[in-house]
Amino acid sequence: MEDPPDPEAATGPTAPAPDEHRQWHLLGARRLELRSLPLPAPPPGGAVVRIDAALTCGTDLKVFLAGGHARMLQPPCAFGHEMAGTIVTLASGPEAPAEGPHRWRVGQRVAIANSASCGRCSPCRSGRENLCTDLHYLNGAFGEYLVLSPRFVRRALHPVPEGLSSRDAALAEPLACVLHMMELVRGDLDLWRREGSPTRLDAAVFGAGPLGLLITHQLTAGGLRVTTADPHPQRLDLAEELGAHETVALRRHPGRDPELTVPERLLERRHHIAIDASGTLEGWLSALGAVRPGGTAVFFGGVSAGVLALRAHPIHYDEINLRGVYHHRPATFSRALEVLLEGTLPVDPLVGPPRRLSDLPDALDEMEQRRVLKVHLEPHS
């Protein structure tokens, strides 16, 4: 883990925001442009944050290859959503001091969630802000500065704990998604524990990308025996490093990539919970085929399109639970920062050394070639 930041640097003098900055924009499939843009003043109640660390993720790669995302962004637009930085401007206004739990200050280090809920609809009032009927999304992590609206200042900023590096704080977004999933499935797992299961609960994770590895670590930390499956040997090695008790190499069908051959021993229906983190229909079906009667199949990886054909008999007669999982909530984002500060999650195996902002195209190419998991960009280096 990199050295923690100097606490004096977090509260000392902060350079004001410049008139211009650089920011990557997605123009379409495989089309990026690093633009020099005017940096506007924030609206009343808004803020300008200097981006100190940004991380790439599998969603960025999928969006780059596809040229957009049905819900989160449509090109041309700013790009990137995992970030941490420092407040350099706060705009006074009637909305500035109100709804959020914090009074922000210039020079304060923050992690920025990539969505902001309304706080007023039924899901928000029920603590399910990820399902907000007016959820606003934020992109622009791959840039030097970011202008935040009052809503994002109130509902998406989180203070970075003293002693936590900006790189690690930027990992809060994907970890918050995993912690959200863990909360959703806790009741299903507790039911097995209440019924006195004599052995440790078994879990299967399909996909050992960054999110699959985070899931592997959190399930193991929760006392489950985890089997992680992926077609890439180096990722399976990382899964073992992060706590997997067993790994399984999936095989690709020759000439029919990305369809996979799943070993029969993974489909013996012995797992209390099986999670797809690959974001493919094949992964969803594999998770469904790996759970025991009464178990839970979790569709964590998003699938943008397709129809899932299911066998009705085992879902009904074996009481298979189907669990969709989406995004994160403010509570799980805050908890993610706490987990990262605890230091129990090894970050170094997941995130490579820091690179310059201009290296983003090379970083995405290396991710596509499966040479790296996540890339750490330092926009001001």
N, C-alpha and C positions, 0 to 999 in steps of 0.2 A: 504494500500500500504506500502511496506517496506520502511525503511529510505533510502533516496538517498545516493549514494556513496560520500565519501569524495573527493572533487575536487582535493586535493593534491595527493590522491592515484592514480588518473588517469594520472598524469603527473610526479610523482616522480619515484625513482629508481624501476626498474622491474627486478625480478630474471631472469637469463638467462634460456633458455630452457634446460631441462635435457637430458640425453642420452637415457632414456627409458620413456615410459608412458603407461597408461592403456587405452584400447579402446574396446567397445563392437562391436562384429562382428555378423552379421546375417549369419547363415550357411544353413538355409532352413526353411521350415514351422515349427514354434514353436521351433526353435533351435537357441540359442544364446550362445556366448562364450565371456567372458571378458578376453582379451589377454593383456599380457605385451609385448610390442613391442619396438624395437629400434625407436628412433625419428630421422628421417633423416634431414640433413640440407636442407633448401629450395633451389630451383634452382635460378639462377640469376633473379632478379626481383620479386621473391616470398617472402613468409613470413611464420612465425610460430605464431599462435595465441593460447594463453592459454584460454581454454573454462571456463568461469566463471559461465555461466548459460545455461542450455539446457532444452527444454520443449518437452514433448511427445505430439503427436496429433493423430487424428483418422486415418490418412494415415499410421503412424507408426504401429498402431494396425493392419490395413488391410494387410500391407506388412508382418508383423510378422506372421499373421495367414496363409497367402497365400504362404509365402516363397519367395517373390520377387515382383518386379513391372516391367511391360513390358518396361517402358520408363526410370525410374529413377535409378533403381539398380537391379543387379542380384547377388545372393550370390555365393560364400562367399565374403562378403564385409563389410566395415565399415557401421555404422547404426546411424540414427538420422539426422535431418536437420533444427531444430529451435534452434538458438544459438546466444550468444553474448559473447565477451571475450576481451582480451587485447593482443595487439601485443607485442611479446617478442623478435622476430628476424626479421630483414629486410635484405634481401640479395641484395647487389648492383649488378647492371648489366645494360645492354643497354635498357632493357624493364622497368626498375624500375620507372623512373620519368614521363613516357609519357602520355598515353591516359586519365587516370582518372583525375577527377577534384581536387583531394586531394594529398597533399604531406604527406605521412604517417610518423609516428615516433614511435619508441619503447616506450611502456608505454601508447599508445593511446587506448582508449576503442572503440570497434567496434561491430556492428551487421553485421552478415555475411549472405548474401542471398545464397540460396542453388542452384543457377544457375548463369551462366555467358554467356552472348550472345557474338557473334563475333563482332558486331558493324559495319559490312561491308555489310551484305546481304540486300536484299530489305526490308524485315520486320523490320530489325534493323534501317535502314535509315528512315523508316516511323514511328518510335517510337513504334513499336510493337515487342519489343525484346523477349517477351514470345513466339513468333512464329518463332524465329531465326532458320535458316536451319541447324545450327551447335551449338545448345544449349548444353552447358556442365553442368552436374549436380554434386552436392557436397553432400556427406554424411560423417558422422563422428562426429556429435554433441555429441553423447554419449561417450565421451572420455575426456581425460585431456588436450590434445593439438591437433592441426590440422595444417598440412602443406598445404599452399596455393600456387597454381601455379601463374605465372605472370598474366594470364588472370583474375583469381579471385581477385587478388590484385587490378587490374585496374578497374574491372567492377562489383564486387560483395561486396566490403567492403563499409560500411556506418558508419560515425562517430556517436557515441552515444552522444546525447546532454547532457550537464552538468545538473545534477539533475534527470536524468532518471536511474533507477536501471537496472542492467543487466538482472534480471528476466523479467522486463517489455519490455526491448529492444528485448529480444528473441521472444516476441509475435509479432514483426513487420512482420515476414514472413506470418503467416495466415491472419493478418489484411491487409497486402498488397494485398493479393488475393481478399479480400472483396472489398477493395477500387478500384481495377481494375474492378471488376464487376460493382460497382457503376458508374464508368466513362462510361462503355459500355452502360448502360441502361439510362443514363441521357437524351439522346436525345429522347427516347421513352416517358419518363415521362414529359419532357418539352413540348412535343407535346400536351399532355392532358392539361397541364397548359395554353398553348397558346390558346387552344380552349375554355378556360374559364370554366373548370369543376367547378360546383358550390360547390362541397363538397371536403373534404380532400381525396386524393388518397388512395386507399386501396391496401394492399399488403398481400400475403400469403407466409409463409415460411414453407416448409416441412422438418422437421429434426431440433432438438434442441441440437445437439452436439456443440462443441466449435465454429465451423464455422457458423452453423445456428444461434447461439446466437450472434456472432459478426455481422452477417447480420441483425438480428433483431434490434440490437442497432443502426447500421448505417442507416437503413431505418427509424427508429423512429426519429433519429437525423435530418434526411432529411425532416421531416414533414409528413411522411406517417402514415396511420393508419394500424398497423401490427397485423395479426393473425398468431400465430406460432403453428404448430401441431407436436406432437411427442407422442410415446406410453408411455413415462416415466414421471410420475407425478413430480418427483423432478426436472427434466429438464424444465418442463413447469413453475414451480415456479421461476426458474432462468430467464426464458424468460420474465416473468412479471417484475422481478427485473431490467432487462435490457431494459424495455420499451414497451414490447408487450401490446397492448390494449386488446387483447383477446387471449386465448389459447384453443386448442382443443386436447383432448386425442384421439389418434388413437388406434384402437383395432386390435390385432393380430388374424389371423385365427387360431383356435385350430389345432395344429399338422401340420401347414403349414407355420411356421416361415421361412422367414421374411415377408411373404405377409401380407398386412395390409388392414383393413377395414377403408375407409375414409368416415366420416359422410357426408351425402348429403348436409348439409348446407355449407360445404366447396367447394362443386362442383356446386354451384348455379351461377357460372360465373359472379361474381360481382367484381372481383379484377382486378385492372389495371395492376398489375404485380404479378406473382406467381413464386416462386423460389424453386427448389429442392436442399436441402443441405444434403440429406441422401445418395446420391450416389447409388441409386437403380433404376431399370427400373420402379418399382411401383411409386417411388417418381417423376420421370420424367412425367409419365402419369397423376399423380395427379396434378402436376403443370399445365400441359396442360389443364386439365379439369376444373381448378379453375379460368381461366382468362376470362374476358368479351370480347366481340367483340372489336377488335382493341387493345387488351392487349398483354402483352409480357410474354411468358413462358421462364424461365431461367433455363438451365441445368447446375447448378454450381457443384454439386457433381459428381465426375467422376465415370463412370461405365466401368469396364475393358472389359467386353464382353457382347454380347447380341444383339438382333435385336428389334428395337422399331417399333411396328405396330401403324400407325397413321390413323385417319379418315381424309381423304383429304378434305371433304366438308367444315367443319368449318375453317380449316386453310386458305383455299382460300377465301371463301365467307365472312367470318368474319374478315379477315385480321389479323390473329393471328401471332404475331412475335415469332419466335423460336430463342433463343439466347444461343449459347454455350459459356462457359467461362472457360478459362484455365490459371492457374498460376498467376504470377505477373510481373511487370516491374520495372526497377530501379526507375522511377518517383513515382510509388505507394509505393515502399519500403521506399523511403525517406519521403513521406507524412505520412506513417504509424508511423514512429518515431516521427514526429511532433504531430500527433494525440495523441499518447501515452504520450508525454510530456505535452500536454494540460491538461491531467488528467480528461477528460470528460468520458472516458471509464472505468468502474469499472473492474479492473483486478482480484481483490481478489476472487470474486465468480467463476472465470474461472479456476484459477490455485491454486493448493494446496500448503501446506508449503514445504520448501526445504527438499530434501532427498539426500542420498548418491548415488554415481554412481553405487554402487553394488546393489542398490534396483531396478534397471530397470526391471528385470523379475517380481517382485511383482507388480510394477507399471502397467505393461501391463496386468497382470491378473486382477487387480482392474478395469482397463479400460474395459476389456472384460465383467466383471460382472456388469458394469455400476455403480460402486461405486464412481468413480472419473471421472472428465472430462479431465483434463490435469495434468501432474505431473511435478514438478520443480526439476530438478537434479542439484546439486552443485558438480561438479566432484572433487573439491579440499577440500571438507569438511571432 
